[in-house]
Amino acid sequence: MTQPRIAVIGAGLSGLACARGLAARGATVTLFDKGRAAGGRLATRRAEAAGQRLQWDHGAQYLTARGAGFAALLAEAGAAGWGEAGRFVGVPGMSALPRALAGGLDLRAARHVVALDGAPGAWMVRHHEASRIRPGQALPEAAPAEDGPFDAVAVTLPPAQAAALVARPAPGLRARLAAVGIAPCWTVLAAFGTRPDWPETLRPEAGPVGWLARDSGKPGRDAATECWVIQAGPGWSRAHLEADAAEVAPRLLAELPVAPPPIHLQAHRWRYSLVEQPLGEPCLWLPAARLGLAGDWCLAGRAEAAFDSGRALAAAILG
């Protein structure tokens, strides 16, 4: 029997879970992601300042596992406990987790998928070099590269991005995807020469700041550095979504108790971050189209939900 060829678009946690589930059952899987590596919001940013090498987990801050399957996956990927009981992080950075999970998979990184053409059972994936795609600008004049044909396609992107990609092959999904609510998040990466008088972690009950953490206090980090992550709450992030990053960083820093002058300060905008209104189903699978969608947005705003959704879509595709 010929092994099915399946394309997975998006190499975040749901895409990795889907790809691993498919590969474990004999499918030939090709992963596409516009990032330079797998991971999505399981991300680590690095920089140098004042002669120090710095790093921050600027996406997901920690993971929790309620089910045995996700707990086993975290153990396999070398996650370590941090802070409160039940919290886990990647070592030496959060990006170590998806890097481990992507091992052995055919990952086409830095590829921005722009279209699905062909037909059910013979899908073609068209993509450009990600660095050539600019938000709000026209696509490059050069013809995109293409891969395929694929027997099925799994799309594990945020709903707004997924809706644009499946608009032609599955126009009926637009309304369902539009009902999903996802909040943005502005994240500030700060480093100091001396430690601020702040707690290791803080989740304020009110105000612009939604989360504060000393990233350099996590397992496997350089504890001699003072690297901190400041995340704005959903309301503030939404209100300032289109603000300039150079303005956001000092504004959020000013919302915290007085700190020493930063040696590094930058902001990162996560346009799709926190699931506020999930779909309410493990995944979406259209058997006739041989096309499916998955992500944490299907179930809940937790990393484990992304894992569960990806596995559910893999089972549906091969079921």
BALOBA-1460 file (C-alpha; in Angstrom, 3 decimals):
// residues 319
<rec num="1" residu="m" x="0.000" y="0.000" z="0.000"/>
<rec num="2" residu="t" x="1.339" y="3.429" z="-0.937"/>
<rec num="3" residu="q" x="2.086" y="5.687" z="1.998"/>
<rec num="4" residu="p" x="-0.135" y="8.781" z="2.007"/>
<rec num="5" residu="r" x="1.672" y="12.080" z="1.405"/>
<rec num="6" residu="i" x="0.429" y="14.791" z="3.704"/>
<rec num="7" residu="a" x="1.358" y="18.479" z="3.998"/>
<rec num="8" residu="v" x="1.211" y="20.161" z="7.406"/>
<rec num="9" residu="i" x="1.224" y="23.954" z="7.246"/>
<rec num="10" residu="g" x="2.477" y="25.511" z="10.468"/>
<rec num="11" residu="a" x="5.141" y="23.981" z="12.713"/>
<rec num="12" residu="g" x="3.951" y="25.199" z="16.072"/>
<rec num="13" residu="l" x="2.949" y="22.710" z="18.727"/>
<rec num="14" residu="s" x="-0.274" y="21.647" z="16.992"/>
<rec num="15" residu="g" x="1.510" y="21.179" z="13.666"/>
<rec num="16" residu="l" x="4.298" y="19.188" z="15.267"/>
<rec num="17" residu="a" x="1.819" y="16.995" z="17.146"/>
<rec num="18" residu="c" x="-0.118" y="16.380" z="13.952"/>
<rec num="19" residu="a" x="3.009" y="15.620" z="11.913"/>
<rec num="20" residu="r" x="4.381" y="13.242" z="14.548"/>
<rec num="21" residu="g" x="1.045" y="11.459" z="14.790"/>
<rec num="22" residu="l" x="0.878" y="11.030" z="11.024"/>
<rec num="23" residu="a" x="4.493" y="9.899" z="10.686"/>
<rec num="24" residu="a" x="4.080" y="7.374" z="13.506"/>
<rec num="25" residu="r" x="1.358" y="5.673" z="11.443"/>
<rec num="26" residu="g" x="3.413" y="5.511" z="8.259"/>
<rec num="27" residu="a" x="2.458" y="8.688" z="6.415"/>
<rec num="28" residu="t" x="5.026" y="10.723" z="4.513"/>
<rec num="29" residu="v" x="4.792" y="14.201" z="6.006"/>
<rec num="30" residu="t" x="6.143" y="17.559" z="4.818"/>
<rec num="31" residu="l" x="6.007" y="20.462" z="7.288"/>
<rec num="32" residu="f" x="5.970" y="24.087" z="6.121"/>
<rec num="33" residu="d" x="6.574" y="27.073" z="8.400"/>
<rec num="34" residu="k" x="7.410" y="30.716" z="7.756"/>
<rec num="35" residu="g" x="9.696" y="30.829" z="10.787"/>
<rec num="36" residu="r" x="13.384" y="30.014" z="10.703"/>
<rec num="37" residu="a" x="12.685" y="26.932" z="12.824"/>
<rec num="38" residu="a" x="9.768" y="25.026" z="14.294"/>
<rec num="39" residu="g" x="8.054" y="26.333" z="17.380"/>
<rec num="40" residu="g" x="5.537" y="29.117" z="16.840"/>
<rec num="41" residu="r" x="4.920" y="30.638" z="20.267"/>
<rec num="42" residu="l" x="7.366" y="28.187" z="21.859"/>
<rec num="43" residu="a" x="10.051" y="30.712" z="21.059"/>
<rec num="44" residu="t" x="13.354" y="32.027" z="22.410"/>
<rec num="45" residu="r" x="14.937" y="35.355" z="21.447"/>
<rec num="46" residu="r" x="18.679" y="35.984" z="21.853"/>
<rec num="47" residu="a" x="20.771" y="39.149" z="21.866"/>
<rec num="48" residu="e" x="24.030" y="40.619" z="23.169"/>
<rec num="49" residu="a" x="24.464" y="43.775" z="25.259"/>
<rec num="50" residu="a" x="27.137" y="45.132" z="27.600"/>
<rec num="51" residu="g" x="29.319" y="42.117" z="26.828"/>
<rec num="52" residu="q" x="26.632" y="39.632" z="27.892"/>
<rec num="53" residu="r" x="24.749" y="36.990" z="25.938"/>
<rec num="54" residu="l" x="21.067" y="37.357" z="26.700"/>
<rec num="55" residu="q" x="17.958" y="35.299" z="26.036"/>
<rec num="56" residu="w" x="14.234" y="35.387" z="26.702"/>
<rec num="57" residu="d" x="11.273" y="33.068" z="26.194"/>
<rec num="58" residu="h" x="9.193" y="35.745" z="24.504"/>
<rec num="59" residu="g" x="6.182" y="33.579" z="23.675"/>
<rec num="60" residu="a" x="4.797" y="30.858" z="25.936"/>
<rec num="61" residu="q" x="6.210" y="31.352" z="29.419"/>
<rec num="62" residu="y" x="5.648" y="27.820" z="30.701"/>
<rec num="63" residu="l" x="3.620" y="24.705" z="29.933"/>
<rec num="64" residu="t" x="1.342" y="22.559" z="32.071"/>
<rec num="65" residu="a" x="0.280" y="18.955" z="31.465"/>
<rec num="66" residu="r" x="-3.100" y="17.592" z="32.541"/>
<rec num="67" residu="g" x="-2.945" y="14.451" z="30.412"/>
<rec num="68" residu="a" x="-0.453" y="11.605" z="30.358"/>
<rec num="69" residu="g" x="0.233" y="12.014" z="26.632"/>
<rec num="70" residu="f" x="1.384" y="15.614" z="26.880"/>
<rec num="71" residu="a" x="3.325" y="14.921" z="30.064"/>
<rec num="72" residu="a" x="5.206" y="12.137" z="28.271"/>
<rec num="73" residu="l" x="5.935" y="14.445" z="25.347"/>
<rec num="74" residu="l" x="7.406" y="17.103" z="27.638"/>
<rec num="75" residu="a" x="9.573" y="14.506" z="29.339"/>
<rec num="76" residu="e" x="10.761" y="13.208" z="25.955"/>
<rec num="77" residu="a" x="11.706" y="16.753" z="24.901"/>
<rec num="78" residu="g" x="13.690" y="17.413" z="28.093"/>
<rec num="79" residu="a" x="11.362" y="19.910" z="29.781"/>
<rec num="80" residu="a" x="12.217" y="20.916" z="33.358"/>
<rec num="81" residu="g" x="10.057" y="22.059" z="36.229"/>
<rec num="82" residu="w" x="10.035" y="25.759" z="37.085"/>
<rec num="83" residu="g" x="8.411" y="27.761" z="39.842"/>
<rec num="84" residu="e" x="5.023" y="26.488" z="40.923"/>
<rec num="85" residu="a" x="4.357" y="22.749" z="40.849"/>
<rec num="86" residu="g" x="3.229" y="21.569" z="37.431"/>
<rec num="87" residu="r" x="4.972" y="24.291" z="35.410"/>
<rec num="88" residu="f" x="7.516" y="23.171" z="32.800"/>
<rec num="89" residu="v" x="9.908" y="24.994" z="30.485"/>
<rec num="90" residu="g" x="12.327" y="24.040" z="27.752"/>
<rec num="91" residu="v" x="16.056" y="23.891" z="28.526"/>
<rec num="92" residu="p" x="18.142" y="25.913" z="27.818"/>
<rec num="93" residu="g" x="15.263" y="27.865" z="26.242"/>
<rec num="94" residu="m" x="11.645" y="27.251" z="25.314"/>
<rec num="95" residu="s" x="12.658" y="26.777" z="21.679"/>
<rec num="96" residu="a" x="14.504" y="23.586" z="22.697"/>
<rec num="97" residu="l" x="11.157" y="21.802" z="22.994"/>
<rec num="98" residu="p" x="9.954" y="22.210" z="19.391"/>
<rec num="99" residu="r" x="13.503" y="21.628" z="18.138"/>
<rec num="100" residu="a" x="13.459" y="18.229" z="19.837"/>
<rec num="101" residu="l" x="9.941" y="17.422" z="18.650"/>
<rec num="102" residu="a" x="10.818" y="18.287" z="15.045"/>
<rec num="103" residu="g" x="13.670" y="15.795" z="14.967"/>
<rec num="104" residu="g" x="13.290" y="13.358" z="12.066"/>
<rec num="105" residu="l" x="10.530" y="15.375" z="10.365"/>
<rec num="106" residu="d" x="10.837" y="16.914" z="6.888"/>
<rec num="107" residu="l" x="10.590" y="20.596" z="7.845"/>
<rec num="108" residu="r" x="10.651" y="23.298" z="5.168"/>
<rec num="109" residu="a" x="11.458" y="26.328" z="7.321"/>
<rec num="110" residu="a" x="11.328" y="29.989" z="6.231"/>
<rec num="111" residu="r" x="8.632" y="29.150" z="3.662"/>
<rec num="112" residu="h" x="5.480" y="31.277" z="3.600"/>
<rec num="113" residu="v" x="2.613" y="29.256" z="2.112"/>
<rec num="114" residu="v" x="0.446" y="31.509" z="-0.056"/>
<rec num="115" residu="a" x="-1.961" y="29.113" z="-1.777"/>
<rec num="116" residu="l" x="-3.412" y="25.623" z="-1.925"/>
<rec num="117" residu="d" x="-4.148" y="24.542" z="-5.483"/>
<rec num="118" residu="g" x="-5.097" y="21.304" z="-7.135"/>
<rec num="119" residu="a" x="-7.895" y="19.116" z="-5.857"/>
<rec num="120" residu="p" x="-8.697" y="16.704" z="-3.005"/>
<rec num="121" residu="g" x="-6.175" y="13.907" z="-3.057"/>
<rec num="122" residu="a" x="-3.823" y="15.924" z="-5.272"/>
<rec num="123" residu="w" x="-3.186" y="19.176" z="-3.405"/>
<rec num="124" residu="m" x="-0.308" y="21.454" z="-4.398"/>
<rec num="125" residu="v" x="1.265" y="23.762" z="-1.818"/>
<rec num="126" residu="r" x="2.604" y="27.044" z="-3.211"/>
<rec num="127" residu="h" x="5.089" y="29.022" z="-1.137"/>
<rec num="128" residu="h" x="7.599" y="31.881" z="-1.192"/>
<rec num="129" residu="e" x="10.753" y="32.549" z="0.767"/>
<rec num="130" residu="a" x="9.362" y="34.031" z="3.987"/>
<rec num="131" residu="s" x="11.787" y="36.952" z="4.022"/>
<rec num="132" residu="r" x="10.262" y="38.207" z="0.774"/>
<rec num="133" residu="i" x="6.733" y="38.492" z="2.206"/>
<rec num="134" residu="r" x="5.819" y="41.769" z="3.918"/>
<rec num="135" residu="p" x="2.487" y="42.227" z="5.747"/>
<rec num="136" residu="g" x="0.110" y="44.428" z="3.787"/>
<rec num="137" residu="q" x="2.226" y="44.353" z="0.637"/>
<rec num="138" residu="a" x="1.693" y="42.559" z="-2.641"/>
<rec num="139" residu="l" x="3.188" y="39.132" z="-3.133"/>
<rec num="140" residu="p" x="6.510" y="38.877" z="-5.007"/>
<rec num="141" residu="e" x="6.205" y="38.990" z="-8.779"/>
<rec num="142" residu="a" x="8.201" y="35.796" z="-9.156"/>
<rec num="143" residu="a" x="6.165" y="32.617" z="-9.336"/>
<rec num="144" residu="p" x="6.019" y="30.741" z="-6.024"/>
<rec num="145" residu="a" x="7.699" y="27.409" z="-5.520"/>
<rec num="146" residu="e" x="5.396" y="24.436" z="-5.224"/>
<rec num="147" residu="d" x="5.374" y="21.020" z="-3.605"/>
<rec num="148" residu="g" x="3.019" y="18.114" z="-4.081"/>
<rec num="149" residu="p" x="0.814" y="16.460" z="-4.934"/>
<rec num="150" residu="f" x="-0.379" y="15.697" z="-1.404"/>
<rec num="151" residu="d" x="-3.190" y="13.337" z="-0.507"/>
<rec num="152" residu="a" x="-4.298" y="15.650" z="2.321"/>
<rec num="153" residu="v" x="-3.409" y="18.984" z="3.904"/>
<rec num="154" residu="a" x="-3.437" y="19.953" z="7.590"/>
<rec num="155" residu="v" x="-3.488" y="23.692" z="8.309"/>
<rec num="156" residu="t" x="-2.380" y="24.585" z="11.846"/>
<rec num="157" residu="l" x="-2.281" y="28.379" z="11.600"/>
<rec num="158" residu="p" x="-4.214" y="30.977" z="13.632"/>
<rec num="159" residu="p" x="-7.840" y="31.226" z="12.392"/>
<rec num="160" residu="a" x="-7.430" y="34.512" z="10.495"/>
<rec num="161" residu="q" x="-4.438" y="33.180" z="8.582"/>
<rec num="162" residu="a" x="-6.045" y="29.785" z="8.047"/>
<rec num="163" residu="a" x="-9.231" y="31.399" z="6.719"/>
<rec num="164" residu="a" x="-7.299" y="33.229" z="3.997"/>
<rec num="165" residu="l" x="-5.522" y="30.054" z="2.951"/>
<rec num="166" residu="v" x="-8.610" y="27.807" z="2.773"/>
<rec num="167" residu="a" x="-10.983" y="30.443" z="1.345"/>
<rec num="168" residu="r" x="-10.939" y="28.861" z="-2.116"/>
<rec num="169" residu="p" x="-10.865" y="25.124" z="-1.303"/>
<rec num="170" residu="a" x="-13.220" y="25.399" z="1.696"/>
<rec num="171" residu="p" x="-15.245" y="28.656" z="1.562"/>
<rec num="172" residu="g" x="-17.813" y="27.278" z="4.005"/>
<rec num="173" residu="l" x="-15.321" y="27.481" z="6.894"/>
<rec num="174" residu="r" x="-15.056" y="31.272" z="6.871"/>
<rec num="175" residu="a" x="-17.974" y="31.880" z="9.255"/>
<rec num="176" residu="r" x="-16.850" y="29.208" z="11.693"/>
<rec num="177" residu="l" x="-13.320" y="30.546" z="11.856"/>
<rec num="178" residu="a" x="-14.556" y="34.123" z="12.254"/>
<rec num="179" residu="a" x="-16.366" y="33.097" z="15.451"/>
<rec num="180" residu="v" x="-13.083" y="32.169" z="17.154"/>
<rec num="181" residu="g" x="-11.667" y="34.936" z="19.347"/>
<rec num="182" residu="i" x="-7.917" y="35.385" z="19.855"/>
<rec num="183" residu="a" x="-6.342" y="38.319" z="21.695"/>
<rec num="184" residu="p" x="-2.979" y="39.860" z="20.820"/>
<rec num="185" residu="c" x="-0.086" y="40.295" z="23.239"/>
<rec num="186" residu="w" x="2.706" y="42.847" z="23.376"/>
<rec num="187" residu="t" x="5.800" y="41.335" z="24.981"/>
<rec num="188" residu="v" x="8.756" y="43.374" z="26.225"/>
<rec num="189" residu="l" x="12.222" y="41.837" z="26.535"/>
<rec num="190" residu="a" x="14.318" y="43.722" z="29.076"/>
<rec num="191" residu="a" x="17.795" y="43.161" z="30.517"/>
<rec num="192" residu="f" x="19.522" y="45.024" z="33.332"/>
<rec num="193" residu="g" x="23.045" y="45.329" z="34.697"/>
<rec num="194" residu="t" x="21.716" y="44.824" z="38.231"/>
<rec num="195" residu="r" x="18.612" y="43.067" z="39.474"/>
<rec num="196" residu="p" x="15.407" y="45.113" z="39.769"/>
<rec num="197" residu="d" x="13.518" y="44.928" z="43.040"/>
<rec num="198" residu="w" x="10.832" y="42.724" z="41.520"/>
<rec num="199" residu="p" x="9.536" y="39.241" z="42.414"/>
<rec num="200" residu="e" x="10.595" y="36.274" z="40.261"/>
<rec num="201" residu="t" x="7.106" y="36.221" z="38.722"/>
<rec num="202" residu="l" x="4.125" y="38.527" z="38.992"/>
<rec num="203" residu="r" x="0.610" y="38.398" z="37.537"/>
<rec num="204" residu="p" x="-1.056" y="41.721" z="38.438"/>
<rec num="205" residu="e" x="-4.815" y="41.701" z="38.996"/>
<rec num="206" residu="a" x="-5.277" y="44.974" z="37.101"/>
<rec num="207" residu="g" x="-3.397" y="47.434" z="34.913"/>
<rec num="208" residu="p" x="-1.586" y="47.235" z="31.571"/>
<rec num="209" residu="v" x="0.904" y="44.544" z="32.660"/>
<rec num="210" residu="g" x="-0.473" y="41.010" z="32.589"/>
<rec num="211" residu="w" x="2.676" y="39.038" z="33.419"/>
<rec num="212" residu="l" x="6.236" y="39.609" z="34.624"/>
<rec num="213" residu="a" x="8.953" y="36.965" z="34.928"/>
<rec num="214" residu="r" x="12.686" y="36.746" z="35.500"/>
<rec num="215" residu="d" x="13.594" y="34.586" z="32.533"/>
<rec num="216" residu="s" x="17.196" y="34.161" z="33.697"/>
<rec num="217" residu="g" x="15.889" y="32.394" z="36.794"/>
<rec num="218" residu="k" x="14.545" y="29.463" z="34.775"/>
<rec num="219" residu="p" x="16.443" y="26.118" z="34.684"/>
<rec num="220" residu="g" x="19.425" y="26.044" z="32.356"/>
<rec num="221" residu="r" x="19.615" y="29.829" z="31.887"/>
<rec num="222" residu="d" x="22.532" y="32.071" z="32.770"/>
<rec num="223" residu="a" x="21.508" y="33.214" z="36.247"/>
<rec num="224" residu="a" x="24.246" y="35.859" z="36.198"/>
<rec num="225" residu="t" x="22.190" y="37.884" z="33.690"/>
<rec num="226" residu="e" x="19.035" y="39.822" z="34.504"/>
<rec num="227" residu="c" x="16.695" y="39.005" z="31.643"/>
<rec num="228" residu="w" x="13.021" y="39.809" z="32.229"/>
<rec num="229" residu="v" x="9.845" y="39.296" z="30.212"/>
<rec num="230" residu="i" x="6.981" y="41.786" z="30.563"/>
<rec num="231" residu="q" x="3.716" y="40.892" z="28.829"/>
<rec num="232" residu="a" x="0.826" y="43.305" z="28.459"/>
<rec num="233" residu="g" x="-2.702" y="42.169" z="29.196"/>
<rec num="234" residu="p" x="-5.137" y="41.495" z="26.315"/>
<rec num="235" residu="g" x="-7.003" y="44.788" z="26.707"/>
<rec num="236" residu="w" x="-3.899" y="46.972" z="26.599"/>
<rec num="237" residu="s" x="-2.386" y="44.912" z="23.778"/>
<rec num="238" residu="r" x="-5.544" y="45.243" z="21.708"/>
<rec num="239" residu="a" x="-5.789" y="48.989" z="22.322"/>
<rec num="240" residu="h" x="-2.159" y="49.514" z="21.260"/>
<rec num="241" residu="l" x="-1.944" y="46.772" z="18.640"/>
<rec num="242" residu="e" x="-0.620" y="48.990" z="15.859"/>
<rec num="243" residu="a" x="1.686" y="51.077" z="18.066"/>
<rec num="244" residu="d" x="5.374" y="51.234" z="17.252"/>
<rec num="245" residu="a" x="7.467" y="48.663" z="19.109"/>
<rec num="246" residu="a" x="9.991" y="51.328" z="20.066"/>
<rec num="247" residu="e" x="7.220" y="53.177" z="21.929"/>
<rec num="248" residu="v" x="5.621" y="50.125" z="23.531"/>
<rec num="249" residu="a" x="8.735" y="48.864" z="25.336"/>
<rec num="250" residu="p" x="9.415" y="51.928" z="27.518"/>
<rec num="251" residu="r" x="5.701" y="52.476" z="28.162"/>
<rec num="252" residu="l" x="5.231" y="48.997" z="29.619"/>
<rec num="253" residu="l" x="8.475" y="49.182" z="31.566"/>
<rec num="254" residu="a" x="7.254" y="52.427" z="33.147"/>
<rec num="255" residu="e" x="4.182" y="50.609" z="34.499"/>
<rec num="256" residu="l" x="6.393" y="48.596" z="36.881"/>
<rec num="257" residu="p" x="8.178" y="49.740" z="40.050"/>
<rec num="258" residu="v" x="11.375" y="51.679" z="39.445"/>
<rec num="259" residu="a" x="14.128" y="49.584" z="37.872"/>
<rec num="260" residu="p" x="17.764" y="50.284" z="36.984"/>
<rec num="261" residu="p" x="18.365" y="51.558" z="33.431"/>
<rec num="262" residu="p" x="18.004" y="48.660" z="30.971"/>
<rec num="263" residu="i" x="20.984" y="47.500" z="28.948"/>
<rec num="264" residu="h" x="18.573" y="45.992" z="26.401"/>
<rec num="265" residu="l" x="14.916" y="46.825" z="25.734"/>
<rec num="266" residu="q" x="12.705" y="45.746" z="22.853"/>
<rec num="267" residu="a" x="9.103" y="44.780" z="22.222"/>
<rec num="268" residu="h" x="7.579" y="41.946" z="20.197"/>
<rec num="269" residu="r" x="3.977" y="41.919" z="18.977"/>
<rec num="270" residu="w" x="2.143" y="38.610" z="19.017"/>
<rec num="271" residu="r" x="-0.889" y="39.363" z="16.879"/>
<rec num="272" residu="y" x="-2.461" y="36.008" z="17.734"/>
<rec num="273" residu="s" x="-1.715" y="34.985" z="21.291"/>
<rec num="274" residu="l" x="-4.442" y="34.183" z="23.811"/>
<rec num="275" residu="v" x="-7.536" y="32.150" z="22.917"/>
<rec num="276" residu="e" x="-10.590" y="33.962" z="24.313"/>
<rec num="277" residu="q" x="-13.365" y="32.158" z="22.415"/>
<rec num="278" residu="p" x="-12.441" y="28.659" z="21.189"/>
<rec num="279" residu="l" x="-14.150" y="26.762" z="18.405"/>
<rec num="280" residu="g" x="-15.348" y="24.085" z="20.804"/>
<rec num="281" residu="e" x="-14.219" y="21.073" z="18.754"/>
<rec num="282" residu="p" x="-10.913" y="19.137" z="18.778"/>
<rec num="283" residu="c" x="-10.253" y="19.975" z="15.115"/>
<rec num="284" residu="l" x="-11.935" y="20.592" z="11.776"/>
<rec num="285" residu="w" x="-11.729" y="17.840" z="9.150"/>
<rec num="286" residu="l" x="-13.436" y="17.895" z="5.740"/>
<rec num="287" residu="p" x="-13.222" y="14.318" z="4.411"/>
<rec num="288" residu="a" x="-14.398" y="15.164" z="0.898"/>
<rec num="289" residu="a" x="-11.845" y="17.954" z="0.554"/>
<rec num="290" residu="r" x="-9.086" y="16.012" z="2.348"/>
<rec num="291" residu="l" x="-8.402" y="19.212" z="4.262"/>
<rec num="292" residu="g" x="-8.246" y="19.849" z="8.009"/>
<rec num="293" residu="l" x="-7.461" y="22.546" z="10.562"/>
<rec num="294" residu="a" x="-6.112" y="22.355" z="14.101"/>
<rec num="295" residu="g" x="-4.714" y="24.583" z="16.829"/>
<rec num="296" residu="d" x="-5.152" y="25.569" z="20.449"/>
<rec num="297" residu="w" x="-7.978" y="27.820" z="19.212"/>
<rec num="298" residu="c" x="-10.065" y="24.703" z="18.646"/>
<rec num="299" residu="l" x="-10.152" y="23.814" z="22.347"/>
<rec num="300" residu="a" x="-8.635" y="26.248" z="24.849"/>
<rec num="301" residu="g" x="-5.897" y="28.768" z="25.518"/>
<rec num="302" residu="r" x="-3.318" y="26.228" z="26.702"/>
<rec num="303" residu="a" x="-0.354" y="24.651" z="24.961"/>
<rec num="304" residu="e" x="-1.712" y="21.210" z="25.740"/>
<rec num="305" residu="a" x="-4.844" y="22.097" z="23.771"/>
<rec num="306" residu="a" x="-2.670" y="22.668" z="20.702"/>
<rec num="307" residu="f" x="-1.094" y="19.240" z="21.217"/>
<rec num="308" residu="d" x="-4.496" y="17.561" z="21.656"/>
<rec num="309" residu="s" x="-5.906" y="19.294" z="18.584"/>
<rec num="310" residu="g" x="-2.967" y="18.309" z="16.400"/>
<rec num="311" residu="r" x="-3.228" y="14.690" z="17.468"/>
<rec num="312" residu="a" x="-6.991" y="14.717" z="16.845"/>
<rec num="313" residu="l" x="-6.485" y="15.987" z="13.308"/>
<rec num="314" residu="a" x="-3.836" y="13.326" z="12.597"/>
<rec num="315" residu="a" x="-6.291" y="10.633" z="13.732"/>
<rec num="316" residu="a" x="-9.065" y="12.121" z="11.579"/>
<rec num="317" residu="i" x="-6.870" y="12.259" z="8.479"/>
<rec num="318" residu="l" x="-5.828" y="8.621" z="8.779"/>
<rec num="319" residu="g" x="-9.112" y="7.382" z="10.234"/>
